[in-house]
Amino acid sequence: MAYLRCRNCGRYLLSVDMIAQGYCCDECTEVFRACTNCGGYFRTDMGYGEQYCRPDCAIQYKMSRFVEATTTNKLAEELT
C-alpha cells in the first residue's frame, strides 16, 4: 500500500482511503476559484461564467476593460 497526498489539503492517506480521484474527504472535492474581478473565492459550480463570483463582478470587469469606450459622454454633452 502506498501513501498519497490529498490534492486539496495535502494530508497523507493510504491509497485505499482516498475518495474521488485523490481527495481525502467530500469537503476537499469542492473546488474553489478566485473571482477575476474582486478576488473573492467561490465554488466553481456556483459561479457565473466560470470566472466571476456573481453577475455584478462580470459586468464591472467588462466595463473596466473598456474604460475609453465607456467614459465618452458625447450624448450627455448633446443633451445639455
N, CA, C and O atoms as a MOPAC input file, in Angstrom:
PM7 MOZYME 1SCF
protein

 N      0.82700 1    -1.18000 1     0.00000 1
 C      0.00000 1     0.00000 1     0.00000 1
 C      0.87700 1     1.25200 1     0.00000 1
 O      1.96100 1     1.28100 1     0.58200 1
 N      0.37900 1     2.25500 1    -0.65700 1
 C      1.15100 1     3.47800 1    -0.79600 1
 C      0.41500 1     4.63300 1    -0.13400 1
 O     -0.81300 1     4.64800 1    -0.04900 1
 N      1.19900 1     5.59500 1     0.33000 1
 C      0.62500 1     6.82300 1     0.88000 1
 C      0.53700 1     7.86200 1    -0.22700 1
 O      1.47200 1     8.03600 1    -1.00900 1
 N     -0.58300 1     8.54000 1    -0.28100 1
 C     -0.79600 1     9.60100 1    -1.26200 1
 C     -1.23900 1    10.85700 1    -0.52900 1
 O     -1.76400 1    10.78800 1     0.58300 1
 N     -1.02400 1    11.99900 1    -1.16000 1
 C     -1.46400 1    13.28100 1    -0.58500 1
 C     -2.77300 1    13.70800 1    -1.21300 1
 O     -3.01100 1    13.49400 1    -2.40100 1
 N     -3.61300 1    14.31200 1    -0.40000 1
 C     -4.86400 1    14.88900 1    -0.89300 1
 C     -4.52700 1    16.06700 1    -1.80800 1
 O     -3.63300 1    16.85500 1    -1.50100 1
 N     -5.22500 1    16.18700 1    -2.90600 1
 C     -4.95500 1    17.27200 1    -3.86000 1
 C     -5.31000 1    18.64300 1    -3.31800 1
 O     -4.78800 1    19.64900 1    -3.79700 1
 N     -6.17900 1    18.69900 1    -2.33700 1
 C     -6.61900 1    19.98300 1    -1.81000 1
 C     -5.86500 1    20.38300 1    -0.54800 1
 O     -5.24200 1    21.44400 1    -0.51200 1
 N     -5.91300 1    19.54900 1     0.48700 1
 C     -5.33500 1    19.94300 1     1.77500 1
 C     -3.92500 1    19.40400 1     2.00500 1
 O     -3.22000 1    19.90000 1     2.88400 1
 N     -3.50000 1    18.40600 1     1.24000 1
 C     -2.14500 1    17.88400 1     1.37700 1
 C     -1.97400 1    16.81300 1     2.43400 1
 O     -0.85000 1    16.38100 1     2.69100 1
 N     -3.05100 1    16.37800 1     3.04900 1
 C     -2.98000 1    15.36400 1     4.08900 1
 C     -2.60400 1    14.01400 1     3.47300 1
 O     -3.10300 1    13.64900 1     2.40900 1
 N     -1.72400 1    13.28100 1     4.14900 1
 C     -1.32200 1    11.95600 1     3.68000 1
 C     -2.32400 1    10.90500 1     4.10600 1
 O     -2.74800 1    10.87100 1     5.26200 1
 N     -2.70400 1    10.04500 1     3.16800 1
 C     -3.62000 1     8.94100 1     3.44200 1
 C     -3.16900 1     7.71700 1     2.65500 1
 O     -2.44400 1     7.82900 1     1.66700 1
 N     -3.60400 1     6.56400 1     3.10500 1
 C     -3.36600 1     5.36000 1     2.32400 1
 C     -4.17100 1     5.43300 1     1.03300 1
 O     -5.23300 1     6.05300 1     0.99000 1
 N     -3.67000 1     4.80800 1     0.00100 1
 C     -4.33600 1     4.87300 1    -1.29700 1
 C     -5.73400 1     4.25600 1    -1.24800 1
 O     -6.60500 1     4.65500 1    -2.02100 1
 N     -5.96100 1     3.30800 1    -0.36900 1
 C     -7.29100 1     2.69400 1    -0.27200 1
 C     -8.28500 1     3.60900 1     0.44000 1
 O     -9.49200 1     3.42900 1     0.28300 1
 N     -7.81500 1     4.58100 1     1.21400 1
 C     -8.69900 1     5.50600 1     1.93100 1
 C     -9.09500 1     6.72000 1     1.10200 1
 O     -9.98500 1     7.47000 1     1.50100 1
 N     -8.45700 1     6.92600 1    -0.03400 1
 C     -8.76700 1     8.07700 1    -0.88000 1
 C    -10.13100 1     7.90400 1    -1.53400 1
 O    -10.55000 1     6.78900 1    -1.84400 1
 N    -10.81800 1     9.02800 1    -1.73800 1
 C    -12.09400 1     9.01700 1    -2.45800 1
 C    -12.00300 1    10.00000 1    -3.61400 1
 O    -11.21600 1    10.94500 1    -3.56700 1
 N    -12.77900 1     9.78900 1    -4.62100 1
 C    -12.95100 1    10.73200 1    -5.74200 1
 C    -11.63500 1    11.18900 1    -6.35300 1
 O    -11.37300 1    12.39000 1    -6.42600 1
 N    -10.81500 1    10.26300 1    -6.78500 1
 C     -9.59400 1    10.55300 1    -7.54600 1
 C     -8.61200 1    11.46100 1    -6.82600 1
 O     -8.20800 1    12.49100 1    -7.36700 1
 N     -8.23000 1    11.09700 1    -5.62700 1
 C     -7.15800 1    11.80200 1    -4.95400 1
 C     -7.55300 1    12.78400 1    -3.88300 1
 O     -6.72600 1    13.60600 1    -3.49000 1
 N     -8.76000 1    12.74400 1    -3.39400 1
 C     -9.19000 1    13.62800 1    -2.32200 1
 C     -9.47500 1    12.81300 1    -1.07200 1
 O     -9.90100 1    11.66200 1    -1.15600 1
 N     -9.24000 1    13.41200 1     0.08500 1
 C     -9.38400 1    12.68300 1     1.33900 1
 C    -10.80600 1    12.67300 1     1.87700 1
 O    -11.17400 1    11.74300 1     2.59500 1
 N    -11.60900 1    13.66400 1     1.56000 1
 C    -12.97600 1    13.73300 1     2.08000 1
 C    -13.85700 1    14.50000 1     1.09200 1
 O    -13.36300 1    15.05800 1     0.11200 1
 N    -15.15100 1    14.52000 1     1.35700 1
 C    -16.08200 1    15.20700 1     0.46500 1
 C    -15.85200 1    16.71600 1     0.43600 1
 O    -16.05400 1    17.35100 1    -0.60000 1
 N    -15.43500 1    17.29400 1     1.55400 1
 C    -15.18400 1    18.73800 1     1.60100 1
 C    -14.03400 1    19.13600 1     0.68600 1
 O    -14.05900 1    20.21500 1     0.09200 1
 N    -13.03600 1    18.28200 1     0.56900 1
 C    -11.88500 1    18.59600 1    -0.28400 1
 C    -12.20100 1    18.44100 1    -1.76600 1
 O    -11.47000 1    18.97000 1    -2.60300 1
 N    -13.26000 1    17.73500 1    -2.10700 1
 C    -13.60200 1    17.58700 1    -3.51700 1
 C    -14.21900 1    18.85000 1    -4.10000 1
 O    -14.24800 1    19.01800 1    -5.31900 1
 N    -14.72000 1    19.75100 1    -3.23300 1
 C    -15.26200 1    21.01700 1    -3.72100 1
 C    -14.10700 1    21.91000 1    -4.15800 1
 O    -13.21400 1    22.21200 1    -3.36700 1
 N    -14.12900 1    22.32200 1    -5.39700 1
 C    -13.04300 1    23.12000 1    -5.95400 1
 C    -13.45400 1    24.58200 1    -5.93300 1
 O    -14.54500 1    24.93800 1    -6.38100 1
 N    -12.57500 1    25.42300 1    -5.41200 1
 C    -12.82900 1    26.85200 1    -5.34800 1
 C    -11.93100 1    27.58000 1    -6.33400 1
 O    -10.84000 1    27.11300 1    -6.65900 1
 N    -12.39100 1    28.70700 1    -6.79800 1
 C    -11.64800 1    29.51800 1    -7.75400 1
 C    -11.75600 1    30.98100 1    -7.33900 1
 O    -12.75500 1    31.38400 1    -6.74100 1
 N    -10.74800 1    31.76800 1    -7.64700 1
 C    -10.77400 1    33.19500 1    -7.32700 1
 C    -11.50200 1    33.95700 1    -8.43400 1
 O    -11.31700 1    33.68100 1    -9.61900 1
 N    -12.32200 1    34.90800 1    -8.03200 1
 C    -13.05700 1    35.74800 1    -8.98100 1
 C    -12.06800 1    36.64200 1    -9.72800 1
 O    -11.15700 1    37.20600 1    -9.12200 1
 N    -12.24400 1    36.76700 1   -11.01700 1
 C    -11.35200 1    37.58500 1   -11.83400 1
 C    -11.45500 1    39.05700 1   -11.48200 1
 O    -10.47300 1    39.78700 1   -11.61700 1
 N    -12.61500 1    39.51100 1   -11.03600 1
 C    -12.82200 1    40.92500 1   -10.73900 1
 C    -12.44400 1    41.29100 1    -9.30600 1
 O    -11.58300 1    42.14600 1    -9.09600 1
 N    -13.07900 1    40.65300 1    -8.31600 1
 C    -12.88700 1    41.08000 1    -6.92300 1
 C    -11.88500 1    40.23100 1    -6.15500 1
 O    -11.42200 1    40.64800 1    -5.09300 1
 N    -11.53800 1    39.05700 1    -6.65800 1
 C    -10.57000 1    38.20100 1    -5.98700 1
 C    -11.16400 1    37.29400 1    -4.92900 1
 O    -10.44100 1    36.49400 1    -4.33500 1
 N    -12.46500 1    37.39500 1    -4.67500 1
 C    -13.12300 1    36.53800 1    -3.70000 1
 C    -13.24200 1    35.11500 1    -4.23100 1
 O    -13.33200 1    34.90400 1    -5.44000 1
 N    -13.24200 1    34.15100 1    -3.33300 1
 C    -13.32100 1    32.75400 1    -3.74500 1
 C    -14.76400 1    32.28100 1    -3.81200 1
 O    -15.59900 1    32.67700 1    -2.99900 1
 N    -15.04700 1    31.42700 1    -4.79400 1
 C    -16.37000 1    30.84400 1    -4.96800 1
 C    -16.22100 1    29.42000 1    -5.46700 1
 O    -15.21900 1    29.06500 1    -6.08700 1
 N    -17.25200 1    28.59300 1    -5.18300 1
 C    -17.23100 1    27.23200 1    -5.71000 1
 C    -17.40900 1    27.28700 1    -7.20600 1
 O    -18.22900 1    28.05900 1    -7.70300 1
 N    -16.65800 1    26.48500 1    -7.93400 1
 C    -16.70000 1    26.56000 1    -9.39300 1
 C    -18.06000 1    26.20700 1    -9.97000 1
 O    -18.42400 1    26.70400 1   -11.03600 1
 N    -18.81500 1    25.36000 1    -9.28700 1
 C    -20.13800 1    25.02900 1    -9.80400 1
 C    -21.18300 1    26.08300 1    -9.44800 1
 O    -22.30000 1    26.02600 1    -9.96000 1
 N    -20.85400 1    27.03500 1    -8.59100 1
 C    -21.79700 1    28.07900 1    -8.18400 1
 C    -21.46400 1    29.43400 1    -8.79900 1
 O    -22.16600 1    30.41100 1    -8.53500 1
 N    -20.43500 1    29.51700 1    -9.59300 1
 C    -20.00100 1    30.79500 1   -10.14100 1
 C    -20.82800 1    31.24700 1   -11.32900 1
 O    -21.77200 1    30.57500 1   -11.74400 1
 N    -20.46000 1    32.38500 1   -11.86100 1
 C    -21.13300 1    32.97900 1   -13.00600 1
 C    -20.13200 1    33.04300 1   -14.15300 1
 O    -19.15800 1    33.79300 1   -14.08100 1
 N    -20.35400 1    32.28500 1   -15.18400 1
 C    -19.46400 1    32.29500 1   -16.33300 1
 C    -18.11000 1    31.67600 1   -16.05500 1
 O    -17.16700 1    31.92600 1   -16.80500 1
 N    -17.97600 1    30.88900 1   -15.01900 1
 C    -16.76400 1    30.16400 1   -14.63100 1
 C    -15.59200 1    31.07000 1   -14.26600 1
 O    -14.50700 1    30.56100 1   -13.98900 1
 N    -15.76400 1    32.38500 1   -14.25300 1
 C    -14.68400 1    33.29400 1   -13.90000 1
 C    -15.06300 1    34.27700 1   -12.79900 1
 O    -14.18100 1    34.86200 1   -12.16800 1
 N    -16.33300 1    34.46600 1   -12.56000 1
 C    -16.79600 1    35.50000 1   -11.64900 1
 C    -17.67300 1    34.89500 1   -10.55400 1
 O    -18.33200 1    33.87600 1   -10.76100 1
 N    -17.67200 1    35.53600 1    -9.38900 1
 C    -18.46100 1    35.02600 1    -8.27300 1
 C    -19.93100 1    35.39600 1    -8.39600 1
 O    -20.78300 1    34.69400 1    -7.85100 1
 N    -20.24700 1    36.46900 1    -9.09100 1
 C    -21.63700 1    36.89400 1    -9.27300 1
 C    -21.73900 1    37.74400 1   -10.54500 1
 O    -20.71700 1    38.21600 1   -11.04400 1
 N    -22.94200 1    37.94700 1   -11.07600 1
 C    -23.10100 1    38.71000 1   -12.31800 1
 C    -22.57700 1    40.14100 1   -12.22900 1
 O    -22.07900 1    40.67400 1   -13.22000 1
 N    -22.68100 1    40.77600 1   -11.04900 1
 C    -22.18000 1    42.14400 1   -10.90100 1
 C    -20.68100 1    42.22400 1   -11.18300 1
 O    -20.21800 1    43.18200 1   -11.80100 1
 N    -19.92800 1    41.23200 1   -10.73800 1
 C    -18.47700 1    41.22800 1   -10.97400 1
 C    -18.16000 1    41.06200 1   -12.45100 1
 O    -17.18600 1    41.63500 1   -12.94100 1
 N    -18.95700 1    40.29700 1   -13.16000 1
 C    -18.73700 1    40.12800 1   -14.59900 1
 C    -18.94100 1    41.44900 1   -15.32500 1
 O    -18.16600 1    41.80100 1   -16.21500 1
 N    -19.98400 1    42.17700 1   -14.94500 1
 C    -20.26600 1    43.46600 1   -15.57900 1
 C    -19.18000 1    44.47800 1   -15.24800 1
 O    -18.70700 1    45.18900 1   -16.13500 1
 N    -18.77800 1    44.55400 1   -13.97600 1
 C    -17.73100 1    45.50000 1   -13.57600 1
 C    -16.41900 1    45.20700 1   -14.28300 1
 O    -15.72800 1    46.13100 1   -14.71200 1
 N    -16.06900 1    43.94200 1   -14.40700 1
 C    -14.80900 1    43.58100 1   -15.05100 1
 C    -14.82800 1    43.96900 1   -16.52600 1
 O    -13.85500 1    44.51900 1   -17.04000 1
 N    -15.93100 1    43.68300 1   -17.20000 1
 C    -16.01500 1    44.00000 1   -18.62400 1
 C    -16.01900 1    45.50500 1   -18.85700 1
 O    -15.44300 1    45.97600 1   -19.83700 1
 N    -16.65400 1    46.26200 1   -17.98000 1
 C    -16.67600 1    47.72200 1   -18.12600 1
 C    -15.30400 1    48.32000 1   -17.83300 1
 O    -14.91400 1    49.29700 1   -18.47100 1
 N    -14.56400 1    47.75100 1   -16.88200 1
 C    -13.24800 1    48.29900 1   -16.55500 1
 C    -12.22600 1    47.99300 1   -17.63700 1
 O    -11.21200 1    48.68500 1   -17.73400 1
 N    -12.46500 1    46.98000 1   -18.44800 1
 C    -11.54100 1    46.65800 1   -19.53500 1
 C    -11.64800 1    47.65800 1   -20.67600 1
 O    -10.67000 1    47.89400 1   -21.38400 1
 N    -12.80200 1    48.23800 1   -20.86000 1
 C    -13.03400 1    49.15400 1   -21.96600 1
 C    -13.36600 1    50.54200 1   -21.43100 1
 O    -14.42000 1    51.10100 1   -21.73600 1
 N    -12.46600 1    51.08500 1   -20.63900 1
 C    -12.69900 1    52.37100 1   -19.98500 1
 C    -12.84000 1    53.48200 1   -21.01300 1
 O    -13.71900 1    54.33300 1   -20.87800 1
 N    -12.00200 1    53.49300 1   -22.02400 1
 C    -12.06200 1    54.57300 1   -23.01300 1
 C    -13.36800 1    54.55500 1   -23.78400 1
 O    -13.81300 1    55.60900 1   -24.23800 1
 N    -13.99100 1    53.42300 1   -23.94800 1
 C    -15.26600 1    53.35400 1   -24.65800 1
 C    -16.42900 1    53.75700 1   -23.75500 1
 O    -17.43100 1    54.27700 1   -24.24500 1
 N    -16.31700 1    53.53000 1   -22.46800 1
 C    -17.43800 1    53.81600 1   -21.57300 1
 C    -17.39700 1    55.22600 1   -20.99800 1
 O    -18.39700 1    55.68300 1   -20.44500 1
 N    -16.28300 1    55.92400 1   -21.11000 1
 C    -16.18600 1    57.24300 1   -20.49400 1
 C    -16.51200 1    58.38000 1   -21.44800 1
 O    -16.48200 1    59.54000 1   -21.03800 1
 N    -16.81700 1    58.09600 1   -22.67900 1
 C    -17.18200 1    59.17800 1   -23.59200 1
 C    -18.60300 1    59.61000 1   -23.30100 1
 O    -19.52500 1    58.79400 1   -23.29100 1
 N    -18.77100 1    60.87700 1   -23.06800 1
 C    -20.07700 1    61.42800 1   -22.71400 1
 C    -20.56700 1    62.39000 1   -23.78600 1
 O    -21.07800 1    63.45800 1   -23.45100 1
 N    -20.43300 1    62.06000 1   -25.02200 1
 C    -20.87400 1    62.94300 1   -26.09500 1
 C    -22.39400 1    63.09200 1   -26.08000 1
 O    -22.91500 1    64.16100 1   -26.39800 1
 N    -23.10600 1    62.02600 1   -25.71300 1
 C    -24.55700 1    62.12200 1   -25.64400 1
 C    -24.97500 1    63.07600 1   -24.53600 1
 O    -25.91300 1    63.85200 1   -24.71600 1
 N    -24.30300 1    63.03600 1   -23.40100 1
 C    -24.62400 1    63.94500 1   -22.29300 1
 C    -24.34900 1    65.38600 1   -22.69600 1
 O    -25.09600 1    66.29000 1   -22.32200 1
 N    -23.28600 1    65.60700 1   -23.45500 1
 C    -22.95400 1    66.95900 1   -23.88500 1
 C    -24.01700 1    67.47300 1   -24.86800 1
 O    -24.37200 1    68.65200 1   -24.83900 1
 N    -24.52000 1    66.59100 1   -25.73100 1
 C    -25.54200 1    66.99800 1   -26.69800 1
 C    -26.84700 1    67.37000 1   -26.01900 1
 O    -27.55500 1    68.27200 1   -26.46800 1
 N    -27.16300 1    66.67400 1   -24.93700 1
 C    -28.41900 1    66.93100 1   -24.24600 1
 C    -28.40400 1    68.21200 1   -23.42200 1
 O    -29.47100 1    68.73100 1   -23.09400 1
 N    -27.23000 1    68.74100 1   -23.07700 1
 C    -27.16600 1    69.95000 1   -22.26500 1
 C    -27.18500 1    71.20600 1   -23.07700 1
 O    -27.13600 1    72.30200 1   -22.52000 1

